[in-house]
Amino acid sequence: MVRVGMPAVLAAACLMAGCSSFLPAAGPTASAVAEGADIATDQGLLARYEIVDVDAAVVEALRGRPLDSLLASFGDRRPAVQPVIGVGDGVTVTIWEAGSGGLFSGPAIADRFSTGSKSSSIPEQIVARDGTISVPYAGRIKVAGKRAADVQAQIEQELAGKAIQPQVLLTVNSPLSTSVTVLGEAAAGGGGAARLAAARGGPASNLGGGRVPLTEKGDRLLDVIATAGGVAAPVNETFVRLSRGTTTATVPLTAVVSNPRENIFLRPGDTLTLVRDPQTFLAVGATGANYEIPFSAEGITLAQALAKSGGLRDFQADPAGVFVFRFEPASVVRRLHPTSPLLSSNFVPVVYRINMRDPNSLFVSQAFRMRNRDLVYVSNAPFTEVQKVLSVFSTVTSPIASGASLYSATR
């Protein structure tokens, strides 16, 4: 009887003395997480993170979590019906005359039905930094910032009296000034831009890799991505980062696909970067799996996250100690805790606590949406710590008890 009762007494004494704090553990206990929200200082308690008990009201408040929006950041203004010529564009000028023997027409050919060529094409020119191109007998013509039809009329006016009733056609072969730069996870790089240039009759070699010229009808974001060859990464792992001037916004590609309002018109000079960022969460503690787990879908709930991580371990987990660690924007925390002392920061560390002993938590966990890089932590049950102490005590006392039994048997 003494050998049975003494270990229990010693183990209880060890637990009361705090011996369990020296034992191996996957993380803090549920009580330690709650008590660690505030740290004692000379001036009082200093808040380190907010603890939020998840219920239906919290889930509803999180639905209004602000996200980047292309529509809100840039608007959706349709471009001009007819674009203007810009510096760096490649243009070709073709001039026709009404009769033979002029400046740009060939002489009449004797004894033949043909009267000779009545047109001449000036080789492609790149619009200079001063916005001009050179036209024989017309000099330097200002073209930057003008429509092609206006430049044609200007050249015809300059050649009047020099050529025989000249008619001019100006073609923009390489509209680099009205293009969008596409970077990142595009499936074909600049292949789509090259095909578009070829379809317009211009050489693809004049286009930089990943530059997509905008058409006169106006091109939306998905049009440009399709022209660039689509995306190489899965759609649910791809983010669209649009930069225009000093403004940059990043949204999931799934948001653009599912919400037509986010499929905005692009403008010349925009930079579109397709970024692959697999959505994952971390599972730590008394779960079936402790590692980084991908969403494998557009979005998942806490219930799905727990299922992906193997659920709670029956003989180890504390159902009342399920936590989600996340940095939230201050605007979200203001709705949850208007008087939080941490609102001075743009992002506030928040610990969401779910008590899985409550049957209603099974419904709440199906509505609580996970975010990229969330950390799901399940603490050990208090009895697990007792088991550890007893196991350590048994390891220490077992040789002594065996020796005592052997000594008693030999007497």
C-alpha positions, 0 to 999 in steps of 0.5 A: 500500500505504501508503494502505491500511495507514495508516487501519487502523493509525490506526483501531486506535490510535483505538480503543485510546485510547477514541475510540469513547466519543465516538461516537453510540450508543443506549446502553451496551455489554454490558461497560459494563452489567456493569461499571456494576453497582458504582461506585467510592467512597472506601470501596470499591465501591458497588452500584447495581443487581443483574445476574441471568443468566436461566436456568430457575432464575431464571424459576421463582423469578420465578413466585413474585413477590408480587402484590396479592390482594383475597382476601389483603387483605380476605378473602371474608366474606359480608355479613349475610343481612338488612342494617340501616338506616343514616343517610342511607337513604331510608325509607317507612312505610305503616300499615294499620288493621283498621277505618275511621275510625282515625288512618290510615284514612279514614271509611266511605263511606255508600251504597257497598260500599267502606268507605274506605281503611284505610291511609296512607303517610308520605312518604319520609324520610331517616334523620337523623344521630341515626338516627331518623325521625318517625312521627305519633303515635309520635314519633321512632323510632330506626331506624339499626342495626336491621332493617326488621322490628324497626322495624315491630314497634317502630312497631306497639307505639308506636301500640297503643291509638292506632290500630285494630290497626295493621300497619306496613310499612317500605320502604328506597327508597334504601339508601345506607348499604349501597352501594358507590361505583364510580368510574373506567372504568365503562361507564355510571357510576351508570346501573346503580345507578339501574336497581337503585333503580327495580327496587326501587320507589325514585326513582333521583334519590336515588342519587349517580352511581356508587353501587351498593346491595348486595342482601340476598343479597350481591354479589361484585365482578363483580356490582357492576361489571356493575350499574354498567354494566361496564367501558368499557376493554378488560379486559386494560387495566383494573385494579380498585382496592378501598379499604376503611377504611385498606386499598387493593389493586389487581389486574388485572381479568383476575386477578379474571375468571380466578380466582374466589377474587379475586371477593370479596364487597363490603361497604357503604362500599367504594370500587371504582375501575376504572383503565385502565392499558395494559400496555406495555414500552420497546424501546431499542437495537439492535432493529427498533423503539425506542418504547413497545410495548403488550402487546395481551394479558393478558401476554407473554413476552420472546420475544414482546416481542422479536418485537413490537420487530422483533427484533435487528438483524443487523448491529448487535445484540450477541446476548449483550447483551440486557437487561431493566431492572426494579424488583423487590420486595426479597422477589424479589431475596432469593430471587435474591441473598440477600446483595445489599447493596440489600435494604434498599430496598423495590424493587431495580433489577435488570438481567436479562441474556440471552445469545441466542447460547446456544440454550437462551435461546430456551426461557428467553425464552419462559418469562420473563414481561414486566412493565408498564413493563419496559425491553428494551435490546439493546446494539451489537456491539463490531464496530459500534463499530469500523465507526463509527470507520472511518466517521468516519476515512474521512469525514476522510481521504477528501478528503485521499486524493482530493486526493492522487490528483488531484495525482498524476494531474496530475504 
